[in-house]
Each structure stands twice: as structure tokens, then as C-alpha cells.
Amino acid sequence: MPTALLFKLLGWIGGGAFDALLGRVVDLLQRKASDDLARYQTGVAADTQIAIAQVNAQIEARKEQVKLIEADRGWWVTAWLRPLIVYPCVLHFGAIVLDSTFRFGWGIAKLPPPYDGYEQTIILSFFIARPFEKVARVFAARRN
């Protein structure tokens, strides 16, 4: 109520000048709001385009990964290479564990350094990396 009375008083005293000033202030605020909205819409559109480009790049990268895996597993030499390297390490490690646990007296020697570290790395990489590779294959097969 006091604000309306103040506007009426200013309109009576200032006449058309107050109306013109008030109209300019309103126009200025509307332009500022429109500019802010346009900047926001531009930012959202740019962010959307960037996100779409990133997703498309990831899809293409995964397609290339699938091609590499298919090429790796397609030839019998590369398909058997990993098992031929891993299984002897697993057998040696298993024999050491069984011999030391149940005291069979097999006398299996551990590998000398640095080969003992290599054996451990091979076994860990096979049993840690291999499940992730299988999961990736399942997801790649579902896409096609």
C-alpha cells in the first residue's frame, strides 16, 4: 500500500517523466534477463554438444577395442599364447603351495630372482585382468 501511494505521488509530481523513466528501467531489466537466458541456453547447448561428442568418441574407441580383441583371439597362436605362459606358472605355484602345506617332500624349488617376481606378476595379471576382459567381451557382444 505505501509503495502504491509513493508511485502515485511520484507519477502526479513527475508526470510523464516518471512513467518514461520507469518504462526504461523495466526495459533494461527485461533485456538483462533475456541476455542472461540467451547465455544460459548457449552454455547448455554447448555442454550438450560436448557430451554427445565424448560419448561418440567412446563408442568409436570401444569398437576399435573389439576389433583388436577379435584380431587377437582369431589366430590360434595368439589364442593359446596366454594359457601357455600362465598355466606353467600356476602349476609351479600350486605345487609349491601343496608341497609346503601338506609336506609331501617333493622338494620343489622356487624360481630365482627376478623370475619369481615375473611368475607372480603373470599369475596376478591373468587372474585379475582376465575377468575384466571377459566382461568387456560380454558387453561388446550385446552391442552387436
trRosetta pair geometry for C-beta under 8 A, 3 or more apart (Angstrom, degrees):
i j d omega theta_ij theta_ji phi_ij phi_ji
1 4 5.9 -53 -146 34 30 109
1 5 6.4 30 155 -18 63 107
2 5 5.5 -55 -148 38 36 114
2 6 6.2 40 152 -23 68 104
3 6 5.6 -52 -148 34 32 113
3 7 6.4 32 153 -17 65 104
4 7 5.8 -52 -148 37 32 111
4 8 6.3 33 152 -20 64 106
5 8 5.7 -54 -149 36 31 113
5 9 6.3 32 152 -20 65 106
6 9 5.7 -54 -147 36 30 111
6 10 6.2 27 155 -15 66 106
7 10 5.8 -54 -143 40 30 108
7 11 6.0 32 155 -20 64 109
8 11 5.6 -55 -145 39 28 112
8 12 6.3 29 154 -21 63 106
9 12 5.7 -56 -149 35 29 111
9 13 6.3 19 155 -11 66 108
10 13 5.8 -57 -140 43 31 103
10 14 5.4 2 170 7 71 116
10 18 5.0 152 142 -135 96 155
11 14 6.5 -57 -117 55 21 89
11 15 7.2 75 178 -98 51 15
11 18 5.3 -135 -97 82 50 139
11 19 6.6 61 -127 -56 95 89
12 15 7.6 9 -179 -69 17 55
13 18 7.6 80 72 -37 74 139
14 17 4.7 -107 173 69 98 96
14 18 3.4 104 86 -36 136 106
14 19 7.9 174 106 -7 108 64
14 21 7.7 -50 157 18 151 127
15 18 6.7 132 59 14 30 94
15 19 7.7 -66 134 3 42 102
16 19 5.3 -56 -152 40 45 115
16 20 6.0 46 152 -22 74 104
17 20 5.8 -55 -148 37 31 111
17 21 6.3 31 153 -18 65 107
18 21 5.7 -54 -146 38 32 111
18 22 6.1 31 155 -17 66 108
19 22 5.8 -55 -143 40 28 110
19 23 6.2 32 154 -22 63 107
20 23 5.6 -53 -147 35 30 114
20 24 6.5 30 154 -20 63 103
21 24 5.8 -54 -150 34 31 110
21 25 6.5 31 152 -18 64 104
22 25 5.7 -52 -148 35 34 111
22 26 6.4 34 153 -18 65 106
23 26 5.7 -55 -148 38 31 111
23 27 6.3 33 153 -19 65 106
24 27 5.6 -52 -145 37 32 113
24 28 6.2 36 154 -22 65 105
25 28 5.7 -52 -148 35 30 113
25 29 6.4 28 154 -15 64 106
26 29 5.9 -57 -148 39 30 109
26 30 6.3 29 154 -18 65 108
27 30 5.7 -57 -147 38 30 111
27 31 6.3 30 156 -19 66 105
28 31 5.9 -54 -147 36 29 110
28 32 6.4 29 154 -19 64 106
29 32 5.7 -52 -146 36 32 112
29 33 6.3 32 154 -18 64 105
30 33 5.7 -53 -147 37 32 111
30 34 6.3 33 153 -19 65 106
31 34 5.6 -55 -146 38 32 112
31 35 6.2 34 154 -20 66 105
32 35 5.7 -52 -146 36 30 112
32 36 6.4 32 154 -19 64 105
33 36 5.7 -53 -147 37 31 112
33 37 6.3 32 153 -19 64 106
34 37 5.7 -54 -147 37 31 112
34 38 6.3 32 154 -20 65 106
35 38 5.7 -54 -146 36 31 111
35 39 6.4 31 155 -18 65 105
36 39 5.8 -54 -148 37 31 111
36 40 6.3 31 153 -19 64 107
37 40 5.7 -55 -147 37 31 112
37 41 6.3 30 155 -18 66 107
38 41 5.8 -54 -145 38 30 110
38 42 6.3 32 155 -20 64 106
39 42 5.7 -55 -148 36 30 112
39 43 6.4 30 154 -19 64 107
40 43 5.7 -56 -150 36 30 111
40 44 6.3 29 154 -17 65 106
41 44 5.8 -53 -145 37 31 110
41 45 6.3 33 155 -19 65 107
42 45 5.8 -55 -147 37 29 111
42 46 6.3 28 155 -18 64 107
43 46 5.8 -56 -147 37 30 110
43 47 6.2 30 156 -18 65 107
44 47 5.7 -54 -145 38 31 111
44 48 6.3 34 154 -22 64 106
45 48 5.7 -54 -149 34 30 113
45 49 6.5 29 154 -18 64 105
46 49 5.8 -55 -149 36 32 110
46 50 6.4 32 153 -19 65 105
47 50 5.7 -54 -148 36 32 112
47 51 6.3 32 155 -19 66 106
48 51 5.8 -55 -148 37 30 110
48 52 6.3 29 155 -18 65 107
49 52 5.7 -53 -146 37 31 111
49 53 6.3 32 154 -19 64 106
50 53 5.7 -56 -149 37 30 111
50 54 6.4 31 153 -20 65 105
51 54 5.7 -53 -148 34 32 112
51 55 6.5 30 155 -17 65 105
52 55 5.9 -55 -148 37 31 109
52 56 6.3 30 154 -17 65 107
53 56 5.8 -56 -147 39 30 111
53 57 6.3 32 154 -20 65 106
54 57 5.7 -54 -148 36 31 111
54 58 6.4 30 154 -18 65 105
55 58 5.7 -54 -149 36 32 111
55 59 6.4 36 152 -22 65 103
56 59 5.6 -50 -148 33 33 114
56 60 6.5 32 154 -16 65 104
57 60 5.8 -55 -149 38 32 110
57 61 6.3 34 152 -20 65 106
58 61 5.6 -52 -145 36 33 112
58 62 6.3 32 155 -18 66 104
59 62 5.9 -57 -150 37 30 109
59 63 6.5 34 151 -22 64 103
60 63 5.5 -50 -150 31 34 114
60 64 6.7 34 152 -17 64 102
61 64 5.7 -54 -154 36 34 111
61 65 6.5 37 147 -21 65 103
62 65 5.3 -48 -147 34 38 116
62 66 6.5 43 152 -22 65 99
62 140 7.0 -163 167 -100 101 94
62 143 7.8 111 125 -15 129 170
63 66 5.7 -50 -153 32 33 113
63 67 6.7 35 149 -19 63 102
64 67 5.5 -50 -151 34 36 114
64 68 6.5 37 151 -19 66 102
65 68 5.6 -53 -150 35 34 112
65 69 6.4 32 153 -17 67 105
65 136 7.3 -75 137 171 131 132
65 140 7.6 -130 97 -90 97 136
66 69 5.8 -54 -147 38 32 109
66 70 6.2 31 155 -17 66 107
66 140 4.5 161 -101 -157 115 138
66 144 8.0 149 -175 -40 158 121
67 70 5.8 -56 -146 39 30 110
67 71 6.2 29 154 -19 65 107
68 71 5.7 -56 -146 38 30 110
68 72 6.1 30 154 -20 65 108
69 72 5.6 -54 -145 37 31 112
69 73 6.1 12 162 -3 67 111
69 133 7.5 163 -123 -165 127 99
69 136 7.5 -179 -67 111 159 116
69 137 6.6 -154 153 -91 154 93
69 140 7.4 142 52 40 145 170
70 73 6.2 -63 -137 48 26 97
70 74 5.7 41 159 -44 64 111
71 74 5.7 -48 -138 19 25 121
71 75 7.7 8 172 -7 56 100
72 75 7.8 -81 -173 33 22 90
72 78 5.0 -128 -170 146 59 138
72 79 7.8 130 139 -73 63 58
73 78 6.9 -113 -83 105 23 104
73 79 5.3 72 -154 -97 57 92
74 78 7.7 24 53 60 55 121
74 79 7.6 -164 48 -52 12 110
75 78 4.8 66 71 20 98 102
75 79 6.6 -172 86 -14 45 91
76 79 5.3 -56 -139 39 33 115
76 80 6.1 14 166 -6 68 111
77 80 6.6 -72 -149 44 22 94
77 81 6.3 42 152 -51 62 101
78 81 5.4 -31 -139 1 36 124
80 83 5.8 -64 -158 49 56 106
80 84 5.6 54 149 -25 84 111
81 84 6.0 -65 -149 38 25 109
81 85 6.5 16 158 -13 64 109
82 85 5.9 -63 -149 39 31 105
82 86 5.8 15 163 -11 71 116
82 126 6.9 146 178 -112 108 105
83 86 5.8 -63 -131 45 30 103
83 87 5.5 28 176 -24 71 112
84 87 6.8 -37 -119 29 19 107
84 88 7.7 18 173 -10 48 104
85 88 7.4 -74 -172 33 24 100
85 89 7.2 12 148 -9 61 116
85 122 6.2 -125 142 -155 102 133
86 89 5.8 -69 -159 41 39 111
86 90 6.0 33 153 -20 76 109
86 122 5.9 -167 -106 157 67 104
86 123 6.9 123 -152 -98 86 52
86 126 4.4 89 -123 -84 140 159
87 90 5.5 -54 -141 38 35 111
87 91 6.1 36 159 -20 68 105
88 91 5.7 -54 -144 38 32 111
88 92 6.2 32 157 -19 66 106
89 92 5.8 -55 -146 37 29 110
89 93 6.2 26 156 -15 64 109
89 119 4.6 176 -141 -150 107 83
89 122 4.9 159 -29 90 174 128
89 123 5.3 -144 130 -59 123 93
90 93 5.8 -56 -143 41 29 109
90 94 6.0 30 156 -19 65 110
90 123 6.1 135 -80 -114 72 104
90 126 7.9 -82 -56 75 115 150
91 94 5.7 -56 -142 40 28 111
91 95 6.2 29 157 -21 64 106
92 95 5.8 -55 -148 34 28 110
92 96 6.5 29 153 -18 62 105
92 108 7.4 175 -158 175 69 130
92 111 7.4 43 155 -39 148 108
92 119 6.7 -76 81 -148 132 142
93 96 5.8 -54 -152 35 31 112
93 97 6.4 29 153 -17 65 107
93 119 6.6 166 -59 156 106 119
93 123 6.1 25 -16 -79 160 156
94 97 5.7 -55 -146 38 32 110
94 98 6.1 29 157 -16 67 108
95 98 5.9 -54 -141 40 30 109
95 99 6.0 28 159 -18 64 111
95 106 6.7 -101 178 104 101 158
95 108 4.9 144 128 -87 111 170
96 99 5.9 -58 -143 39 25 109
96 100 6.2 12 163 -8 64 112
96 108 5.3 -127 -85 97 65 126
96 110 6.3 62 -117 -87 143 82
97 100 6.3 -63 -143 43 24 101
97 101 5.9 19 161 -17 64 116
98 101 5.9 -61 -137 40 25 107
98 102 5.9 -21 -180 23 65 111
98 104 6.6 15 133 -8 90 133
98 106 7.9 41 96 7 97 141
99 102 7.3 -70 -124 55 15 78
99 103 7.5 56 176 -110 50 18
99 104 5.1 -85 -120 43 64 103
99 105 7.5 -145 -154 17 94 14
99 106 4.4 -95 -108 39 125 111
99 107 7.4 -139 -169 -11 145 19
99 108 5.2 165 2 19 162 110
100 103 7.6 19 -161 -72 22 54
110 116 5.7 32 160 -103 105 126
111 115 4.1 -103 159 102 127 107
111 116 4.3 173 75 -70 94 70
111 118 7.9 -80 116 51 153 94
111 119 5.7 134 22 -17 147 137
112 115 5.9 56 68 33 59 108
112 116 6.9 -138 103 -24 11 100
113 116 5.8 -50 -87 28 54 105
113 117 6.7 42 -137 -8 76 105
114 117 5.1 -47 -173 39 73 116
114 118 6.3 79 130 -26 81 98
115 118 5.2 -49 -147 35 43 116
115 119 6.3 48 153 -24 69 99
116 119 5.7 -47 -150 31 33 113
116 120 6.6 33 151 -17 62 104
117 120 5.6 -52 -148 37 34 111
117 121 6.2 34 153 -19 66 107
118 121 5.7 -57 -147 39 31 111
118 122 6.2 33 155 -21 67 106
119 122 5.8 -54 -147 34 29 111
119 123 6.4 25 157 -15 64 107
120 123 6.0 -57 -148 38 29 108
120 124 6.2 23 157 -14 65 111
121 124 5.9 -57 -142 42 28 107
121 125 6.0 26 161 -19 65 110
122 125 6.0 -57 -143 38 25 107
122 126 6.4 23 158 -19 62 109
123 126 6.0 -59 -150 35 27 109
123 127 6.3 2 164 2 65 112
124 127 6.4 -70 -141 49 27 94
124 128 5.6 6 168 -3 68 120
125 128 6.3 -63 -128 49 23 97
125 129 5.1 -2 -178 5 66 124
126 129 6.8 -48 -105 49 14 92
126 130 5.3 20 180 -29 54 124
127 130 6.3 -28 -104 29 20 115
127 131 7.6 24 180 -15 46 101
128 131 7.4 -67 -171 28 22 100
128 132 7.6 9 147 -5 57 112
129 132 5.8 -65 -159 41 42 111
129 133 6.2 44 149 -25 75 107
130 133 5.6 -55 -148 34 33 114
130 134 6.5 33 155 -19 66 103
131 134 5.6 -53 -149 35 35 112
131 135 6.4 36 153 -19 67 103
132 135 5.7 -51 -148 36 34 112
132 136 6.4 37 152 -21 65 104
133 136 5.6 -53 -150 35 32 113
133 137 6.5 36 151 -21 64 103
134 137 5.6 -51 -151 32 34 114
134 138 6.6 38 150 -22 65 100
135 138 5.6 -50 -152 31 35 113
135 139 6.6 30 153 -13 66 104
136 139 5.9 -56 -149 40 33 108
136 140 6.2 33 152 -20 66 109
137 140 5.6 -56 -143 39 31 111
137 141 6.2 33 156 -21 66 105
138 141 5.8 -55 -148 35 29 110
138 142 6.6 30 152 -21 63 105
139 142 5.7 -52 -148 32 34 113
139 143 6.8 38 153 -24 63 101
140 143 5.8 -50 -155 27 35 113
140 144 7.0 21 154 -9 64 103
141 144 6.2 -61 -152 40 35 101
